[in-house]
Amino acid sequence: MTDHNIAITKTTSKKQKPNPTELAFGEVFTDHMFILDYHQDKGWYDPRIIPYQPIALDPAAMVYHYGQTVFEGLKAYLTDNETVNLFRPEKNIKRLNRSNERMCIPTIDEELALQAIKQLVALDANWVPNAPGTSLYIRPFVIATEPYLGVAPSKQYKFIIILSPVGAYYKEGINPVKIAVENEYVRAVKGGTGEAKTAGNYASSLKAQEIVEAQGFAQVLWLDGLEKKYIEEVGSMNVFFKIDGEVITPALNGSILEGVTRNSVIQLLRHWGVQVTERTISMEEIYQAHQAGKLEEAFGAGTAAVISPIGTLSWNGEMLEINNSKTGETSKKLYDTLTGIQYGREEDFLNWVIELQS
């Protein structure tokens, strides 16, 4: 691995750290941040870690006007041995570059991006919280910064990484959540930007999310954008259903985000000898499986929540209770294994963890 020269300027005014037992999600940020600049005449240049601070951008910066931006989300975990683990960061970096390509953003040297994450987390390692279920959330993102109002790809960008100590994404934790199936609004369609992790996908999801939250649901379950018939994903997670012993998840079709946790769940289940199928699945099929008593479990999988069991699905005016609104055996085993590997409590038999050197 090439060792890139990342300049480091340490803060002279350290922030007060929050109580790790009172952490919400994404509200507090650490002492430092990473920045890498791009200009079409120079390529990516000037990698540096600096004190966390506001960014000055021209009002005409293209990110404000045309939404040319992508982001990622991953975590660092404090082990019982006081070391810090990263979980499959290379997968997030590869996905960042796939998003970059879709959004006409120049790809980033993956070795440099991984080194930047490692050095930034190591520098702010004392921010990794130690309370159960907490972690240090890592947010890499790219924004278009050229001051230009023409509709075209920007010629200038910033790649930035910030860190945030976080608690559970859902207040329910590993307890089952209530999910509403969305029949009116659409998140993405094949050929659009659904498989890229770009801001516009999330902006377009906010209206439906706002409506269902007011009704007491944690998230929206999105259906396909053409027929509003086939299941795609939950707002912040990929989704899985266990029907008559088989685990089924929607196949990647160009409008579904390829989740790192999704991939990890599929690998774990197959390692355990569980039948896993990636295919198109309709909400009608889920309904029929529920009516026949064959829908054993449903759960979401994502970096923020890890595994989130679904206790109730609301669809066409009916409330489908799953597994008596209790956490299923498969969901619990996946959660325990994934978090066990992430926090260093279980053997990393699939070589997913990178332990940071102190």
C-alpha positions as CSV (number, residue, x, y, z in Angstrom):
1,M,0.0,0.0,0.0
2,T,1.3,3.4,-1.0
3,D,1.9,5.8,1.9
4,H,0.4,9.1,0.9
5,N,1.7,12.3,2.6
6,I,-1.2,13.7,4.5
7,A,-0.4,17.0,6.2
8,I,-1.8,17.2,9.8
9,T,-2.6,20.3,11.7
10,K,-3.8,19.5,15.2
11,T,-6.4,21.6,17.0
12,T,-5.2,23.9,19.8
13,S,-8.7,24.0,21.3
14,K,-10.1,20.6,22.0
15,K,-13.9,20.2,22.4
16,Q,-15.6,18.9,25.4
17,K,-16.7,15.3,24.8
18,P,-20.4,14.3,25.4
19,N,-21.5,11.8,27.9
20,P,-21.3,8.4,26.0
21,T,-24.5,7.2,27.6
22,E,-26.5,10.2,26.3
23,L,-25.5,10.1,22.6
24,A,-28.0,10.6,19.9
25,F,-27.1,10.1,16.2
26,G,-25.1,12.7,14.3
27,E,-25.3,15.7,16.6
28,V,-21.8,16.0,17.9
29,F,-18.5,16.2,15.9
30,T,-14.9,15.5,16.8
31,D,-11.8,17.8,16.9
32,H,-10.5,17.2,13.3
33,M,-11.6,16.7,9.7
34,F,-9.9,15.5,6.5
35,I,-10.0,17.5,3.2
36,L,-8.8,16.7,-0.3
37,D,-9.3,19.2,-3.2
38,Y,-9.9,18.6,-6.9
39,H,-9.4,20.8,-9.9
40,Q,-9.7,19.4,-13.4
41,D,-6.3,20.9,-14.3
42,K,-4.6,19.3,-11.2
43,G,-6.6,16.2,-10.3
44,W,-7.0,15.4,-6.6
45,Y,-4.4,17.3,-4.5
46,D,-3.5,18.7,-1.0
47,P,-4.6,15.9,1.3
48,R,-4.8,17.3,4.9
49,I,-6.2,16.8,8.3
50,I,-7.2,20.1,10.0
51,P,-9.2,21.2,13.0
52,Y,-12.9,20.7,12.5
53,Q,-14.3,24.0,11.2
54,P,-16.9,25.6,8.8
55,I,-16.3,25.5,5.0
56,A,-16.3,28.7,3.0
57,L,-18.0,28.2,-0.4
58,D,-19.0,30.6,-3.1
59,P,-22.8,31.1,-3.3
60,A,-22.6,29.9,-6.9
61,A,-20.9,26.6,-5.8
62,M,-22.6,24.0,-8.0
63,V,-23.5,21.7,-5.1
64,Y,-26.0,24.2,-4.0
65,H,-27.8,24.4,-7.3
66,Y,-27.6,21.0,-9.0
67,G,-27.0,18.6,-6.1
68,Q,-23.8,17.0,-7.4
69,T,-22.7,15.3,-4.2
70,V,-22.2,11.8,-2.8
71,F,-21.5,10.4,0.7
72,E,-20.8,7.3,2.7
73,G,-21.3,6.1,6.2
74,L,-19.3,3.6,8.2
75,K,-18.2,3.2,11.8
76,A,-15.2,2.7,14.2
77,Y,-15.7,0.6,17.3
78,L,-13.9,0.5,20.6
79,T,-13.0,-3.1,21.7
80,D,-12.8,-4.4,25.2
81,N,-9.0,-4.3,24.7
82,E,-9.2,-0.5,24.1
83,T,-8.2,-0.9,20.4
84,V,-10.3,0.6,17.6
85,N,-11.8,-1.5,14.8
86,L,-13.0,-0.5,11.3
87,F,-15.5,-2.8,9.6
88,R,-15.0,-3.4,5.9
89,P,-14.1,0.2,5.1
90,E,-12.7,-0.8,1.7
91,K,-16.3,-1.7,0.7
92,N,-17.6,1.8,1.5
93,I,-14.7,3.4,-0.4
94,K,-15.5,1.3,-3.5
95,R,-19.1,2.2,-3.3
96,L,-18.2,5.9,-2.9
97,N,-16.4,5.6,-6.2
98,R,-19.3,3.9,-7.9
99,S,-21.5,6.8,-6.7
100,N,-18.9,9.2,-8.0
101,E,-19.0,7.7,-11.4
102,R,-22.8,7.9,-11.5
103,M,-22.8,11.5,-10.5
104,C,-20.0,12.5,-12.9
105,I,-17.5,13.1,-10.0
106,P,-13.8,12.1,-10.5
107,T,-13.0,8.9,-8.7
108,I,-10.7,9.1,-5.6
109,D,-7.6,7.0,-5.0
110,E,-9.0,4.2,-2.8
111,E,-5.7,3.7,-0.9
112,L,-5.5,7.4,-0.1
113,A,-9.2,7.4,1.1
114,L,-8.5,4.4,3.4
115,Q,-5.4,6.0,4.7
116,A,-7.2,9.2,5.4
117,I,-9.9,7.4,7.3
118,K,-7.4,5.5,9.3
119,Q,-5.3,8.5,10.2
120,L,-8.3,10.7,11.0
121,V,-9.8,8.1,13.3
122,A,-6.5,7.4,15.0
123,L,-6.0,11.1,15.6
124,D,-9.5,11.4,17.2
125,A,-9.5,7.9,18.7
126,N,-10.3,9.2,22.2
127,W,-13.7,10.3,20.7
128,V,-14.7,6.6,20.1
129,P,-17.3,6.2,22.8
130,N,-17.2,3.3,25.3
131,A,-20.9,2.8,26.3
132,P,-22.7,-0.3,25.0
133,G,-24.0,0.1,21.5
134,T,-22.1,3.3,20.8
135,S,-19.6,3.9,18.0
136,L,-17.8,6.6,16.1
137,Y,-19.7,7.3,12.9
138,I,-17.5,8.2,9.9
139,R,-19.0,10.4,7.1
140,P,-16.9,10.8,4.0
141,F,-18.5,13.0,1.3
142,V,-17.8,14.9,-1.9
143,I,-19.3,18.2,-2.9
144,A,-19.1,20.1,-6.2
145,T,-17.5,23.5,-5.5
146,E,-17.0,25.3,-8.8
147,P,-18.8,28.7,-8.9
148,Y,-20.8,28.2,-12.1
149,L,-24.5,28.2,-12.8
150,G,-24.4,26.2,-16.1
151,V,-25.8,22.7,-16.0
152,A,-22.7,20.6,-16.4
153,P,-20.4,18.5,-14.2
154,S,-18.3,20.7,-11.8
155,K,-14.6,21.2,-12.5
156,Q,-13.8,21.5,-8.8
157,Y,-14.6,19.4,-5.8
158,K,-13.9,18.8,-2.1
159,F,-13.6,15.3,-0.5
160,I,-14.2,15.7,3.2
161,I,-14.4,13.2,6.1
162,I,-15.9,14.1,9.4
163,L,-16.5,12.0,12.5
164,S,-19.3,11.9,15.0
165,P,-19.7,9.8,18.2
166,V,-23.2,8.2,18.0
167,G,-25.7,6.1,20.0
168,A,-28.4,3.9,18.5
169,Y,-30.0,5.1,15.2
170,Y,-33.4,4.0,16.3
171,K,-34.6,4.5,19.9
172,E,-36.0,1.0,19.7
173,G,-32.5,-0.4,19.4
174,I,-32.7,-4.2,18.6
175,N,-36.4,-4.2,19.5
176,P,-38.8,-4.4,16.5
177,V,-39.8,-1.3,14.7
178,K,-43.0,-0.3,12.9
179,I,-42.7,0.2,9.2
180,A,-45.2,1.7,6.7
181,V,-45.3,0.6,3.1
182,E,-45.3,3.7,0.8
183,N,-47.9,3.6,-2.0
184,E,-47.9,7.2,-3.1
185,Y,-44.4,8.6,-3.3
186,V,-41.4,7.2,-5.1
187,R,-37.7,7.2,-4.0
188,A,-36.0,6.0,-7.2
189,V,-36.4,4.2,-10.5
190,K,-34.1,2.0,-12.6
191,G,-31.8,4.2,-14.6
192,G,-32.0,7.0,-12.0
193,T,-29.7,7.5,-9.1
194,G,-31.1,5.0,-6.6
195,E,-28.0,2.8,-6.5
196,A,-25.8,5.9,-5.8
197,K,-25.5,7.3,-2.3
198,T,-26.3,10.8,-3.3
199,A,-28.2,13.5,-1.4
200,G,-31.1,13.9,-3.8
201,N,-32.3,10.4,-3.1
202,Y,-32.7,11.2,0.6
203,A,-34.3,14.6,-0.1
204,S,-36.9,13.0,-2.2
205,S,-37.7,10.5,0.6
206,L,-38.3,13.1,3.3
207,K,-42.0,13.8,2.6
208,A,-43.1,10.2,2.9
209,Q,-40.9,9.8,6.0
210,E,-42.5,12.9,7.6
211,I,-45.9,11.6,7.0
212,V,-45.3,8.1,8.5
213,E,-43.4,9.4,11.5
214,A,-46.5,11.5,12.4
215,Q,-48.4,8.2,12.3
216,G,-46.0,6.5,14.7
217,F,-43.9,4.6,12.3
218,A,-40.1,4.5,12.3
219,Q,-39.5,4.2,8.6
220,V,-40.9,3.9,5.1
221,L,-40.7,0.7,3.0
222,W,-40.3,1.8,-0.6
223,L,-41.8,0.0,-3.5
224,D,-40.6,0.1,-7.1
225,G,-41.2,3.4,-8.9
226,L,-43.0,2.0,-11.9
227,E,-45.7,-0.4,-10.7
228,K,-45.5,0.3,-6.9
229,K,-45.7,-3.4,-6.5
230,Y,-42.2,-4.8,-5.8
231,I,-40.3,-4.2,-2.6
232,E,-37.0,-2.2,-2.8
233,E,-35.6,-1.0,0.5
234,V,-36.4,0.8,3.8
235,G,-35.4,4.5,4.0
236,S,-32.0,3.8,5.7
237,M,-31.7,0.1,5.3
238,N,-31.9,-2.9,3.0
239,V,-34.6,-5.3,3.9
240,F,-34.9,-9.1,4.4
241,F,-37.8,-11.4,4.9
242,K,-37.7,-15.0,6.3
243,I,-40.4,-17.0,4.7
244,D,-40.8,-20.7,5.5
245,G,-37.1,-21.0,6.4
246,E,-35.7,-19.1,3.4
247,V,-34.3,-15.6,3.7
248,I,-35.3,-13.4,0.7
249,T,-34.0,-9.9,-0.1
250,P,-34.7,-7.7,-3.1
251,A,-32.2,-8.2,-5.9
252,L,-30.0,-5.2,-6.8
253,N,-31.8,-3.8,-9.8
254,G,-30.2,-0.3,-10.4
255,S,-32.5,1.5,-8.0
256,I,-31.5,-0.2,-4.7
257,L,-28.4,0.8,-2.7
258,E,-25.9,-2.0,-2.4
259,G,-25.5,-2.0,1.3
260,V,-22.3,-3.2,3.0
261,T,-24.3,-4.6,5.9
262,R,-26.6,-6.3,3.3
263,N,-23.6,-8.0,1.8
264,S,-22.3,-9.0,5.2
265,V,-25.7,-10.5,6.2
266,I,-25.9,-12.6,3.0
267,Q,-22.4,-13.9,3.6
268,L,-23.1,-14.8,7.2
269,L,-26.4,-16.5,6.4
270,R,-24.8,-18.6,3.7
271,H,-21.8,-19.4,6.0
272,W,-24.4,-20.8,8.4
273,G,-26.1,-22.9,5.7
274,V,-29.2,-20.7,5.6
275,Q,-30.8,-20.5,2.1
276,V,-30.6,-16.9,0.9
277,T,-32.3,-15.7,-2.3
278,E,-31.8,-12.3,-4.0
279,R,-34.8,-11.8,-6.2
280,T,-37.8,-9.6,-7.0
281,I,-40.5,-9.9,-4.3
282,S,-43.8,-8.2,-4.2
283,M,-45.7,-6.8,-1.3
284,E,-48.6,-9.1,-2.3
285,E,-46.3,-12.1,-1.8
286,I,-45.3,-10.9,1.7
287,Y,-49.0,-10.4,2.5
288,Q,-49.9,-13.9,1.3
289,A,-47.0,-15.4,3.3
290,H,-48.2,-13.5,6.4
291,Q,-51.8,-14.8,5.9
292,A,-50.5,-18.3,5.5
293,G,-48.4,-18.1,8.7
294,K,-45.2,-18.5,6.8
295,L,-43.7,-15.0,7.3
296,E,-41.4,-15.8,10.2
297,E,-39.2,-12.7,10.3
298,A,-38.5,-9.4,8.6
299,F,-35.6,-7.1,9.3
300,G,-33.6,-4.2,8.0
301,A,-29.8,-4.1,7.6
302,G,-27.6,-1.0,7.5
303,T,-24.6,0.6,8.9
304,A,-26.5,3.0,11.2
305,A,-28.8,0.5,12.8
306,V,-26.9,-2.8,12.0
307,I,-29.9,-5.1,12.2
308,S,-33.4,-3.7,12.9
309,P,-36.2,-6.3,13.3
310,I,-39.6,-5.3,11.8
311,G,-42.4,-6.0,14.1
312,T,-45.3,-4.5,12.2
313,L,-45.8,-3.6,8.5
314,S,-48.6,-1.3,7.5
315,W,-50.0,-1.9,4.0
316,N,-53.2,-0.9,2.4
317,G,-54.9,-0.2,5.7
318,E,-53.8,-3.5,7.3
319,M,-51.3,-3.9,10.1
320,L,-49.3,-7.1,9.5
321,E,-47.7,-8.2,12.8
322,I,-44.6,-10.3,12.4
323,N,-43.4,-12.8,14.9
324,N,-45.7,-11.3,17.5
325,S,-43.7,-8.1,17.3
326,K,-40.7,-9.8,18.9
327,T,-37.1,-10.0,17.7
328,G,-36.6,-13.2,15.7
329,E,-33.9,-15.8,16.2
330,T,-32.2,-15.0,12.9
331,S,-32.3,-11.2,13.4
332,K,-30.8,-11.6,16.9
333,K,-28.1,-14.0,15.8
334,L,-27.1,-11.7,12.9
335,Y,-27.1,-8.7,15.2
336,D,-25.0,-10.5,17.9
337,T,-22.5,-11.8,15.3
338,L,-22.1,-8.6,13.4
339,T,-21.6,-6.5,16.5
340,G,-19.5,-9.2,18.1
341,I,-17.1,-9.0,15.2
342,Q,-17.2,-5.2,15.0
343,Y,-16.4,-4.8,18.7
344,G,-13.8,-7.6,18.7
345,R,-15.8,-9.9,21.0
346,E,-16.2,-12.7,18.3
347,E,-13.7,-14.2,15.9
348,D,-13.4,-12.3,12.7
349,F,-13.6,-15.5,10.6
350,L,-14.3,-13.6,7.3
351,N,-11.5,-11.1,7.8
352,W,-13.7,-8.1,7.8
353,V,-12.1,-6.0,10.5
354,I,-9.1,-3.6,10.3
355,E,-7.6,-2.9,13.7
356,L,-6.1,0.5,14.0
357,Q,-2.6,0.8,15.4
358,S,-2.4,3.1,18.4
